Amino acid sequence: MIAASHSLPAAWLEPLALTGDKALPNHIVPGPMEGVTEGSFCDVFSRHELVRCWITPFIRVSTGVPRRVRLRRRIQPFLDTGLPIIVQLMGLDTERLSETARRLAEMGVAGVDLNCACPAPLVLRNGAGGVRLQHPEWIRRALCELREACPNCGVSVKLRTGFESPSEFSRIADAVRGTGVDFVILHFRTVRELYRPVSDGCQRLTHARDLLPETTLLGSGDLFSVEAALRMYRDARLDGVAPARGMLKEPSLLRKIEDACCGRKDAPAVSRIAMLRDIAAGSGRSDAAYNGFVIKLAGWFFGRDSDLFRQVVACGSLARTVAFLRELTDG
Ligand SMILES: Cc1cc2nc3c(=O)[nH]c(=O)nc-3n(C[C@H](O)[C@H](O)[C@H](O)COP(=O)(O)O)c2cc1C
């Protein structure tokens, strides 16, 4: 049933059921962001109850199956949030991917997600991520093998609409159909389009909806506001959304989308400066690499051409950044 034009469907607030009695709390999930949704970022967003689950950024499975201790170390910060987590994998060798997924399932993750979307040049040179879209038969095999390896947890896939052109999507959809995936996250751009503006994003999602009527389909791409989620729902009747960069401009975005599903105004008011302060202060680390992470986040939060970004860069150390952000929020 189509919801009233001013609202999002209440069904988005229902648990997203995964195989093996697992579930995500609802159909509004944070999109993974490598180098961003990591460590204390996740801790702070979780403590403020701005998200209900996590999808980790991709773990590369290349030369071998990662050892259990390495996998554990990688996913521990996500497990520590106490929220259900889906661990994203990227690779070429379906046997290694499946064995990695099996190990993760033993560690109690809610699901594993296969990255067939990443457009980063290094990833593409290795034939992984978005390149996999050029090999739909590989996607089918990989998903079937993951499904077999993980009979008691979720299996999902992150896609773009094609490598060169969205016209490739019908073959990709054929490959996904019938594999038993619990859900698909679809970013409407092609790999070649990177993050450039496209004018027909919602139409592409509508086409995908028609091709995958039985699949739980979450939309991704330019979800910077509740209105953008509403447009996606109205046009494409998707089952949910996975906003990514929008969380960095509006930390309460996922909660605001939830509010629009039930006509309430419960989303907590949190400022980006306070979030950055807590992320900077809360890691227990003080090294230059961590300050680099905080500077990178400041770029995402405030824009690299903002005065605030320049001021954070000028702080020159984590301790001074924390003191500066405290002054701004306490004053
Ligand atoms: C810095 C950054 C890192 C990302 N890392 C990942 C990743 O590890 N795995 C993935 O599937 N998508 C990744 N993405 C893609 C996002 O999850 C999302 O699909 C994309 O940004 C479009 O959504 P948005 O316009 O709401 O940001 C990343 C995006 C950004 C900006």
The ligand as an SDF file (V2000), in Angstrom:
LIG
                    3D

 31 33  0  0  0  0  0  0  0  0999 V2000
   33.9900    7.7680    2.3250 C   0  0  0  0  0  0  0  0  0  0  0  0
   33.0740    6.7070    1.8040 C   0  0  0  0  0  0  0  0  0  0  0  0
   33.3840    5.3780    2.0230 C   0  0  0  0  0  0  0  0  0  0  0  0
   32.5380    4.3590    1.5320 C   0  0  0  0  0  0  0  0  0  0  0  0
   32.8320    3.0570    1.8210 N   0  0  0  0  0  0  0  0  0  0  0  0
   31.9760    2.0880    1.4280 C   0  0  0  0  0  0  0  0  0  0  0  0
   32.2190    0.7170    1.7800 C   0  0  0  0  0  0  0  0  0  0  0  0
   33.1780    0.3600    2.4560 O   0  0  0  0  0  0  0  0  0  0  0  0
   31.3250   -0.2070    1.3190 N   0  0  0  0  0  0  0  0  0  0  0  0
   30.2350    0.1350    0.5700 C   0  0  0  0  0  0  0  0  0  0  0  0
   29.4630   -0.7360    0.1910 O   0  0  0  0  0  0  0  0  0  0  0  0
   29.9670    1.4150    0.2540 N   0  0  0  0  0  0  0  0  0  0  0  0
   30.8100    2.3840    0.6670 C   0  0  0  0  0  0  0  0  0  0  0  0
   30.5180    3.6910    0.3650 N   0  0  0  0  0  0  0  0  0  0  0  0
   29.2870    4.0110   -0.4010 C   0  0  0  0  0  0  0  0  0  0  0  0
   28.1250    4.4100    0.5160 C   0  0  0  0  0  0  0  0  0  0  0  0
   27.7510    3.3610    1.3910 O   0  0  0  0  0  0  0  0  0  0  0  0
   26.9060    4.8300   -0.3070 C   0  0  0  0  0  0  0  0  0  0  0  0
   26.4420    3.7620   -1.0740 O   0  0  0  0  0  0  0  0  0  0  0  0
   27.2220    6.0060   -1.2490 C   0  0  0  0  0  0  0  0  0  0  0  0
   27.9800    6.9910   -0.5880 O   0  0  0  0  0  0  0  0  0  0  0  0
   25.9410    6.6440   -1.7800 C   0  0  0  0  0  0  0  0  0  0  0  0
   25.1050    7.0210   -0.7320 O   0  0  0  0  0  0  0  0  0  0  0  0
   25.0360    8.5420   -0.1370 P   0  0  0  0  0  0  0  0  0  0  0  0
   24.8450    9.4580   -1.3090 O   0  0  0  0  0  0  0  0  0  0  0  0
   23.8950    8.4940    0.8350 O   0  0  0  0  0  0  0  0  0  0  0  0
   26.3650    8.7990    0.5060 O   0  0  0  0  0  0  0  0  0  0  0  0
   31.3700    4.7080    0.8160 C   0  0  0  0  0  0  0  0  0  0  0  0
   31.0770    6.0520    0.5880 C   0  0  0  0  0  0  0  0  0  0  0  0
   31.8950    7.0440    1.0700 C   0  0  0  0  0  0  0  0  0  0  0  0
   31.5210    8.4810    0.8240 C   0  0  0  0  0  0  0  0  0  0  0  0
  1  2  1  0
  2  3  1  0
  2 30  2  0
  3  4  2  0
  4  5  1  0
  4 28  1  0
  5  6  2  0
  6  7  1  0
  6 13  1  0
  7  8  2  0
  7  9  1  0
  9 10  1  0
 10 11  2  0
 10 12  1  0
 12 13  2  0
 13 14  1  0
 14 15  1  0
 14 28  1  0
 15 16  1  0
 16 17  1  0
 16 18  1  0
 18 19  1  0
 18 20  1  0
 20 21  1  0
 20 22  1  0
 22 23  1  0
 23 24  1  0
 24 25  2  0
 24 26  1  0
 24 27  1  0
 28 29  2  0
 29 30  1  0
 30 31  1  0
M  END
$$$$
